[in-house]
Amino acid sequence: MAGVYKNVLVWDAGRKKAEKCDVVLNGAQISSVLPAGTATGETLFDGKGNAALIPGFINAHTHIAMSLLRGLGEDLPLMEWLNTRIWPVENKLTAEITGTGTQIGMMEMLSTGTTSFIDMYFFMENVADAALDAGMRCNLTRAVVGGPEGEAKLAEGLRLADVYHGAKGLVTVSVAPHACYTVPDELMQKTVQAALDKKLNIHFHWLETEWERSYLKENGHDSPEKYLSDFGFMDAKHLLLAHGVWISPEDTPFYAKKNVTVAHNPKSNLKLASGVAHVPEMLANAVNVALGTDGAASNNRLDLWDELRFAALLHKGVNRDPVIVSAEQALTMATRSAAAALGYDNLGLIQPGYLADFVLIDLDQPHYIGCDEQNLAGFIVYAGSSKDVLRTVVNGTELYVKGEFKTIDKEKVIADARAARDFLTKN
């Protein structure tokens, strides 16, 4: 029997305005979207006209287990932060601790409306297992860095793909050379070629800081764009470039390719003083831009709703233009554009045949007075916040309902996370 989410105000990037609808599910998919009050079937939720239903947010760049490293290195520039605060603690990570960090991060994301995340970190089998247990959608990558163990890390990432790619229809796997400054050229060539051979996506930190441009030049690369072309990045099934802060405005047309996405991380880039990405120029040149939080140690939240507001407001202020990066564009970056980054053609819209990943929002609140079909997107981005999330649904299954996690033991995970944090930070 079909399940129905009745009398909800539906918004997605494929609509000119929100619409009052009944959304009908058939298992993990949306089977139909009908005028409100017309669908038949088991009522799973009745919004009574006071709830919105939008695609679930997709966190396009994070390091989820870094939830356990939150607050360890505040108010420092990127490389000092990495070298003195983060990398020494990461040396103490274990597979079990990484799984715990993943669970605590998923709790934060599910409660704030995120249904999928794209992750780059270590012990990714444990991340995959935690995500599968929770029922959360993810794209996972084992970070490849240079040094004597570089090729072993690449092999580990490829084994991850062999075992988990496609698992339960929830997990996909990409290849992840960490960054141009952590992966020597020879290893970079092997890593990119492996992704091409396996037809896997690539997830790559790119031009997060200004000095990366001079680093590339000093190491014999004529330009950042030539670096990407020379190593074959642009031939990847899909290429996700995290940050892109220092992509030059005049070079943005180079990135306007169907298989390329830039993951914009506004809050992390501001906190680490990396700069402000030229997102308006990217959007104007048809570059696919998604939204990410980065890790909780550099944000310090995994609340993608926060990034929506920052993305919409930051560029208006920097460019002194109130119409740059609209609420609709910000929501699109967090939903449909991020789904494209994953390579999904049936995710990120509330349409028949699309995967049933969505969020229900409580509109029966003072700050939504005046909200209607025409202005819902603006109310969500400028007036709303993640505290308005009623339910988070992934693959047709409710994982979070009004403070309750359906597939995660909240008390146990919090206790485990506290113990893990103590272990990581003790001398």
N, C-alpha and C positions, 0 to 999 in steps of 0.2 A: 504494500500500500504506500502511496506517495505521502511524504511529509511536507507540511506547508508552514511557511513563515508568513503570517497574514498581516494585512493592514500596516505595511511598513513603507517608509519613504526611501526609495532606491536611488542611489547615485552611482554612476561609474563614468569612466573616461569616454565611453561611447555614446553618452547622452548629452544633449544640449542643456537639459535641466533635469532635476530630480523628478521622479514620478511615483504616485501612490500605487503600490503593487502588492500582489501575493507572489511569493517566490516558492516554487515547488521543487523539491529535491527527489531524486531517484538514486539512492545510495550516495556515492561520492560526487555526483554531478548535479547540476541544476538542469531540470528537465523542461521547465517552462517558467516564464515570468508573465503574469496575467494582471489585468486591472484589479485593484483592491476589492476584496469581497466576492470574487468570482471563482476562486479555486476550490476544489474539493479534495478531501483527504484528511489524514490525521493532522491536527493542529499542533505544531511543535512550539509555536510562539505566536501570540497575538499582540502586535504593537499598538493596536487601537488608535492608530494615527499619531502616536506619540513616540515612535522609535524610527530611527534611520537604519538602513541596511546598506553597507558599502563593501567593496572588496577588501579583504584583509591586507594589512600593510606587509610589505616584503622588505626586510632589512638587507640591503644590497651589499653591505660590507661590515663584517664584525669579526671579533675574536671572542667567542661567547664565554669560554672558560676564564677569561680575564676578569669576569665578575668578581673573582676571589682576590684580584689585585687592585681593586678600586681604592683610590686614596693613597696609594703608596708613593706617588711622586708628583705632588702638586706644584704648579707654577714653575715648570722647567721647560726649556726648549727640547725639541724632539730627541736629538742624539744624546744629550745629557740625561734626559729622562730614560731612554732605552739603556744606556750603558751603566748608569749608576743605580737605577731603581728597579727597572723591569727585568732585564736579562739575568741579573744575579738571582732574582727570586724564581724566574722561570726554570732555572737550572735545578730547582728542587721539585718541580712538578712530577707527579706520577700519573699513571693511567687512571687510577681510581679517583684522584683529586680532580683530574680533568673532567671526568664524568660528573662529579659533584658540581663543579663550576658550570658545566653545561646545564644541569638541572636547575640551578638557581637562576641562571640567565634566561632559560625558557619560561620560568615562572614570571619573571619581570616582563618578558615580551608578550606572553599570552594575555596577561592582565592589562596590557596597554594597547592591545589590538593588532599585534604582529602575528601573522599566521605562517610565515616562511622566513628563513634567514640564510644568508650566504656567508660561510665561515671559513677562515684560514687559521689553522693553529697546529697543535701537536696532539699525539695520541687520538687520532681522529676516529679510530674504531670505537672508542668509548663515547665520543660525541655522537656517532651514528647510532649506537645502541641506545643511548639516552633519548635521542630524538624519536627513534622507532617506538620505544616504550611509551613515550608521551603522545605519540601520534602527530608530531609536528613535521611540517615539510621543510626540507633543507637542501642546500647544495654545499658540499664539504670539500675542503682541499687541505692536504698536508703541505705545510710551508716547506719549500726547498731553499736552503741557504748553502753557501759555499763552505770550504774547509774540507778536511779529510773524509767527512761523513756525508758530503753533498750527494754523491750518487746513491748512497744507501737510502737517503731521505727521499730521493726521487723514486727509487724502487718501492719504498714504503707507500708512497702516494699512488703508484700504479696498482699495487696490490689492493689498496683501498677501493679503487675503481672496479677491480675484478670481483670483489666480494659484495660491495654495497651499491654499486650504480644500478638504480632502478628498484631498489628494495622496497617492497610494499607500495610501490608507486609514490613514495614519499621522498626518497633519498636519491639525489644525483651527485656525481663526483666530477670535479674539475682538477686540472693540474695547476700548481701554484708556485712559480718562481717568486720568491719573496719581493725582491726589488733589484734594480740595476746595480745598487751599491753593495748588495750582500751576496750576489750570485756572479761568479767570474764568467767571462765570456764563453769559455769552453763548456762549462756546465749549463750555462743559459741555452746554448745551441742544442745540447742534448735534451734539455727539459722541454723546450718548445717543440722540437722534433717529435718527442714522445707524445705530446698532446696531439700533434697533427696526425701521427700514425694511428693513435687510438681513437681519433675523432672525438676528443674531449675538449670542453671549454677550458679557457685559461683565465685565472684570477691573479692579478698582478698589481702591487703598489706602484703608482706612477706619478712622478712629478708632484709629490706631496710638499716638498720644500724647495726653495729657490736654488739652493746649492747643488741640487741634482743636475741642473742644466750644465753648470760648469764642470761637474764631475764627469759627465758624459763627454764633454768636449776634451777635457784633459786626458781621457782614456781612448781617444782616437775616433770618436763618433761625431760626425759632422753636425747632426741635429737630433733631437729626441725622436722626431718622426722617422728619420732615416734609420735610427737604431731599431725601432719597432719593425720597420720594413725589412731591414737586413736580417734580423733574427727570425722572421717569419710569423711574428705575432699577428699580423693583419690577416693571415690565412687561417687562423683558428676557427673552429666551428662557431664559437662565440668568445669574444675577448671582453673581459670586465676589467676596466682600469680604475683602481681605487684612488680616489682623491682628485687627481688632475688639476690641482690648484695652479700650477705654473705652466699649464698649456697656454701658449700665447693666443690672444684673440685672433690674430691673422692666420694661425694654424688650425683653428677649429674646423674648417671644412674638411681637413684630412681625416677627421674622426667621424664624419657623417657617413658611416657605412652600416648596413643592416646588421652586421654581426658584431658591432662594437657598442659598448655602453661605458659611460663614465659614471662612477658611483660618487655622488656628492655627499660629503660628510661635514656639513657646515659647523656644527658645534665643536667637534674634535679639532678641526682646522683652526678655529678661533682660540680654543683653549691652549693649544700648543703654539699659537702665533705663527702658524704656517702660512696664513694668508687667506684670501677669498678667491675661490675659483670663478672663472669668467662664465658662469652659467647662462646669463642672458645671451651672450654671444653663441654659446653652444646651442641653446634652444633655437635661436634665430637661424642657425645654420643646419638645423635638422639633426643634430647630434642626439642620440638617445641618452637621457640622463635619468639615473635612478637615485634614491636616497639611502644613505646608510648612517649608522651611529658610530662606527668604529668600535673599538673595545671599550668596556666600561671603565678601564683604567685611564682612558684619555678623553672621556666625554663629560660626565661620568655616568650617564644613563643609557639604558637600552630602549628608551621610550621614543619610538619613531614619530609619535604625534608631536613631540617636542621639535624634531627636525623639520616637520612640515611648517610649523610657525616660523622657525628660524630661516628656512629656505625662502619663504615668501617675503619676510620682512627685511632680511639682511641685504638683499640685492636692491631693494627699493631705496634703502638708506645710502648704500655705497654709490649707487648710480643717480641718486636724487631724482628718481622717476617712480611715481606711485603706481604705475601700471605694469612695471616689469615684474615678471614671475608672479602670475596670478594664483589665487587659491586653487583654481582648477588645475593649473600646471603643477603646483606642488603636490596635490593629491594624485595626479597622474604619475608623477615621478615615483611616488611611494607604492603604486599599485601596478597599473598596466605596463609602464616602462620598465619596472623592475622585473616583472614576469617575462618580458622580452629578453632581459639580461640573462635569465635562466634558460632561455631557449624554448619556453612554453608558448604555444599558440592557443591554449585553452585555459588560461589563468589570468586573473586580474580584471575581469569584467563580470557583471551580473547578467549573464546571457545564457540561453539554452545551450547545452553542450559543454559549458565551462565547468571547471572543477569548483566544488562548493566550499570555497575558502572565503569567509566573510566575517564581518564584525557588525554587531548590533549596538546602536548608540542610543542612550536615553535622552530624548528631546523634551521630556516633561520636567524641565528645570528653568530657573529664572533666566539664565544666560542664553536660552534658546527662544525667548519670547520674540516673535516677529519672524522666526524661521519658516520658510516655505519652499516650494519647489524651485523657485528662481534663485534663491540665495543660500541654499543648504551648504554648498561647498565653502562659501565665505564664513558661515557660522562655524562649521567644523574647524577650519584652519585658524580663524582669528579669535573666536569666542570659546571654542570647545577645548577639551583636554582629555587625556587618557582616563581620568576618573569617571568619564561619561560612558565607558565601555560596560555594556550589560552582558554580552556573550561573545565568545570567540570560537568560530567554527572552522575546522580544517577537515577537508575530505568528507564533508557532510556530518562530522562528529563534533559535538560540543565539548571542547577541552577546558573552557573556563566559563563559569556562570556566576556572576555577582559575588566575587570574592572566593569562590570555591573552585579548586583545580580538580578536574574529574579523573585525570590520569597520573597525577603527581602527588606523592605524599608530602604535603607542605611541611609538617612538623619535623619529619625525619630529614628532609633535605636541608632545612634551615639548621638543624643540629649538626648534620654532617658538614655543612659549609662553614660553620663557626669553628669546628675542629680542624678543618683543612686550612682555614685562614691562620689559625694559631700555629700550625705546623710550618706554613710557608714563611711566616714573619718572625719566628723565634730565631735567636742568634745561634 
